[in-house]
Amino acid sequence: MHTHVLITVTRATPIAAALATAVTVLLAGCTTSSTARQGALSAATSGPTPSATTASGSPGAGAMPARGTSSTASPGAESAAARACDGASLSLSASHDSAGGPFDYIVIEFTNHGSAACTIEGYPDAAAYGVTSDSYVFNSSRRLTGNVGDQYKAPEPITLSPGASASTILEWTDKPTANHPDPHCLSYREGTFHISAPGTKQTTYIPLAADVCADLLVHPLVPGTTGRQAN
């Protein structure tokens, strides 16, 4: 049985008290939060950028505008003129789903809410922070394949017109493993994801959507909102 939760980060900050609570925040702006694993994920900004996403499970001390169009950039006037997307022009939304078995994931979506086109490329920085029997951090590993989603191509520049989005999947194992027994699983009740868009320093904090025990993997951004590589 799949569960699905959506958070949306925009410039306004209302909190809707419905079956799924929307939480609003900007990568570079204001803060608001709510609780409940299945009711909502909350987000807050500011703080350090997650450490480089090259290791997994290592201990350590880390109204949306109308949608436009997104496309893989190719040589030409638009892509040549478009600047790199920065934290001030991007908003973040994330939806949670269970892949079944020991796997969970969220779709991370970055939307250009600026007035001009910009380009984005690569992997978001992502880490899971929490308190177990000791402080613990899972830094995500960058992968073209994983347990959820399709095979991804190597990262390519994506041009986002105002209102357009790029997205990807952040996945993890939510059950204990031999290398990460139960005491080292981060509880969704206490832990947070720290997420930054490629090339930016602003970090968004999102409460964990489920326990995180191992294998935190992030994939390259692709055009659109599904987080999955188009065939």
C-alpha positions as CSV (number, residue, x, y, z in Angstrom):
1,M,0.0,0.0,0.0
2,H,1.5,3.3,-1.1
3,T,1.4,6.5,1.0
4,H,1.8,9.8,-0.7
5,V,2.5,13.1,1.0
6,L,3.2,16.5,-0.7
7,I,5.0,19.6,0.6
8,T,5.2,22.7,-1.5
9,V,7.7,25.5,-0.9
10,T,6.6,28.8,-2.3
11,R,6.8,32.5,-1.3
12,A,3.5,32.6,0.7
13,T,3.4,30.8,4.1
14,P,-0.2,29.5,4.8
15,I,-0.6,26.2,6.5
16,A,-3.6,24.2,5.3
17,A,-5.2,22.0,8.0
18,A,-6.5,19.3,5.6
19,L,-5.7,15.6,5.3
20,A,-2.3,16.5,3.8
21,T,-0.9,19.7,5.2
22,A,1.0,21.9,2.8
23,V,4.1,23.7,4.2
24,T,5.5,26.7,2.5
25,V,9.1,28.0,2.5
26,L,11.7,29.4,0.2
27,L,15.2,28.1,-0.2
28,A,16.5,31.6,0.8
29,G,13.6,32.8,2.9
30,C,11.0,32.3,5.6
31,T,10.4,29.3,7.9
32,T,7.3,27.4,8.8
33,S,6.6,23.8,9.9
34,S,4.0,21.1,10.7
35,T,4.1,17.6,12.1
36,A,2.8,14.1,11.3
37,R,4.5,11.6,9.1
38,Q,1.5,10.8,6.9
39,G,-0.1,14.2,7.3
40,A,2.7,16.4,6.1
41,L,6.4,17.0,5.8
42,S,7.6,20.4,7.0
43,A,10.5,22.5,5.7
44,A,12.7,25.2,7.0
45,T,15.6,27.1,5.4
46,S,19.1,28.3,6.3
47,G,22.0,26.5,7.8
48,P,25.1,24.7,6.3
49,T,25.1,23.0,2.9
50,P,25.2,19.2,3.3
51,S,28.7,17.8,2.9
52,A,29.8,16.4,-0.4
53,T,27.5,13.5,-1.3
54,T,30.1,10.8,-1.9
55,A,29.6,8.5,1.1
56,S,26.6,6.8,2.7
57,G,25.8,6.1,6.3
58,S,29.0,7.6,7.8
59,P,28.8,9.1,11.3
60,G,29.6,12.8,11.5
61,A,28.9,16.1,13.0
62,G,25.7,18.3,8.1
63,A,1.5,30.6,-4.7
64,M,3.8,28.6,-7.0
65,P,3.9,30.5,-10.3
66,A,2.2,29.1,-13.4
67,R,4.3,26.3,-14.8
68,G,6.7,27.1,-17.7
69,T,8.6,24.7,-19.8
70,S,11.9,22.9,-19.0
71,S,14.2,21.4,-21.5
72,T,17.7,19.9,-21.7
73,A,19.8,22.8,-22.8
74,S,21.4,22.7,-26.2
75,P,23.7,25.3,-27.9
76,G,21.6,28.3,-28.8
77,A,20.6,31.8,-27.8
78,E,18.3,30.8,-24.9
79,S,20.8,28.4,-23.2
80,A,23.7,30.7,-23.8
81,A,21.9,33.6,-22.2
82,A,20.4,31.8,-19.3
83,R,22.3,32.2,-16.0
84,A,22.7,29.5,-13.5
85,C,19.8,29.1,-11.1
86,D,20.5,30.4,-7.6
87,G,18.8,29.9,-4.3
88,A,16.9,33.1,-4.6
89,S,15.2,32.0,-7.8
90,L,14.4,28.4,-6.8
91,S,11.6,27.0,-4.6
92,L,11.6,23.4,-3.4
93,S,8.7,20.9,-3.1
94,A,8.9,17.2,-2.2
95,S,6.4,14.4,-2.3
96,H,6.8,11.1,-0.3
97,D,5.9,7.7,-1.5
98,S,6.7,4.1,-0.3
99,A,8.3,1.8,-2.9
100,G,7.3,-1.2,-0.9
101,G,9.6,-3.6,0.8
102,P,12.5,-1.9,2.7
103,F,12.6,1.1,0.3
104,D,11.2,4.7,0.6
105,Y,11.7,7.8,-1.5
106,I,10.8,11.4,-2.0
107,V,10.6,13.2,-5.3
108,I,12.6,16.5,-5.0
109,E,11.3,19.3,-7.3
110,F,13.1,22.6,-7.9
111,T,10.9,25.3,-9.6
112,N,12.2,28.6,-11.1
113,H,10.0,31.3,-9.6
114,G,12.2,34.1,-11.0
115,S,11.3,36.3,-13.9
116,A,14.0,35.0,-16.3
117,A,15.1,31.6,-17.5
118,C,18.0,29.9,-15.7
119,T,19.9,26.6,-16.0
120,I,20.4,23.9,-13.4
121,E,22.5,20.7,-13.7
122,G,23.6,17.8,-11.7
123,Y,22.8,16.2,-8.3
124,P,21.2,18.0,-5.3
125,D,23.2,17.8,-2.1
126,A,21.3,15.8,0.4
127,A,21.9,14.3,3.8
128,A,19.8,12.8,6.6
129,Y,20.5,14.0,10.2
130,G,19.2,12.5,13.4
131,V,19.9,11.3,16.9
132,T,20.1,7.6,17.7
133,S,22.3,6.1,20.5
134,D,24.7,8.8,19.3
135,S,24.6,11.6,16.8
136,Y,24.5,10.2,13.3
137,V,24.5,11.5,9.7
138,F,23.8,9.7,6.4
139,N,25.4,11.5,3.5
140,S,23.8,10.6,0.2
141,S,25.7,8.8,-2.6
142,R,25.3,10.1,-6.2
143,R,24.1,7.3,-8.4
144,L,22.7,6.8,-12.0
145,T,20.9,3.7,-10.8
146,G,19.2,2.7,-7.6
147,N,16.3,0.6,-6.0
148,V,13.7,3.1,-7.1
149,G,13.2,4.8,-10.5
150,D,14.7,4.2,-13.9
151,Q,18.2,4.2,-15.2
152,Y,19.4,7.8,-15.3
153,K,21.7,9.4,-17.9
154,A,24.7,11.5,-17.0
155,P,23.7,14.9,-15.8
156,E,23.0,17.6,-18.4
157,P,22.2,21.3,-18.2
158,I,18.4,21.9,-17.9
159,T,17.0,25.3,-18.9
160,L,14.1,26.4,-16.8
161,S,11.8,29.1,-18.0
162,P,9.9,31.0,-15.3
163,G,7.5,28.5,-13.5
164,A,9.3,25.4,-14.9
165,S,10.7,22.6,-12.8
166,A,13.5,20.0,-12.6
167,S,13.3,17.0,-10.3
168,T,14.8,13.8,-9.1
169,I,14.4,11.0,-6.6
170,L,16.1,10.7,-3.2
171,E,15.7,7.1,-1.9
172,W,16.8,5.1,1.1
173,T,16.4,1.9,3.0
174,D,13.9,2.2,5.9
175,K,14.6,-1.2,7.6
176,P,17.6,-2.2,9.7
177,T,20.5,-3.9,7.9
178,A,23.5,-5.9,9.1
179,N,25.7,-2.8,8.8
180,H,23.1,-0.5,10.3
181,P,21.2,-2.2,13.1
182,D,18.1,-0.7,14.7
183,P,19.9,1.7,17.0
184,H,21.5,3.4,14.0
185,C,18.2,4.0,12.1
186,L,17.3,7.6,12.1
187,S,13.7,8.1,13.3
188,Y,11.3,10.1,11.2
189,R,10.0,11.6,14.4
190,E,13.3,13.3,15.1
191,G,15.5,13.4,12.0
192,T,15.6,15.8,9.1
193,F,16.7,15.9,5.5
194,H,19.1,18.7,4.5
195,I,18.7,19.5,0.8
196,S,20.4,22.0,-1.5
197,A,20.0,22.6,-5.2
198,P,23.2,22.1,-7.3
199,G,25.5,25.0,-7.1
200,T,23.7,26.8,-4.3
201,K,24.5,27.3,-0.6
202,Q,20.9,27.6,0.7
203,T,19.8,24.5,2.6
204,T,16.2,23.4,3.1
205,Y,15.4,21.2,6.2
206,I,12.6,18.6,5.7
207,P,11.5,16.2,8.5
208,L,12.3,12.6,7.5
209,A,9.3,11.0,5.7
210,A,10.2,7.6,7.1
211,D,13.0,6.0,9.2
212,V,16.3,6.1,7.4
213,C,18.6,3.1,8.0
214,A,21.0,2.9,5.1
215,D,21.6,3.4,1.4
216,L,20.6,7.1,1.0
217,L,20.9,7.6,-2.8
218,V,20.3,10.7,-4.9
219,H,19.9,10.8,-8.7
220,P,20.6,13.5,-11.3
221,L,18.0,16.2,-12.0
222,V,15.8,15.7,-15.0
223,P,13.3,18.1,-16.7
224,G,9.8,18.0,-15.3
225,T,8.1,17.1,-12.1
226,T,8.2,13.2,-11.9
227,G,11.8,12.8,-10.9
228,R,12.2,10.0,-13.4
229,Q,14.3,9.8,-16.5
230,A,12.2,10.1,-19.7
231,N,12.4,7.2,-22.1
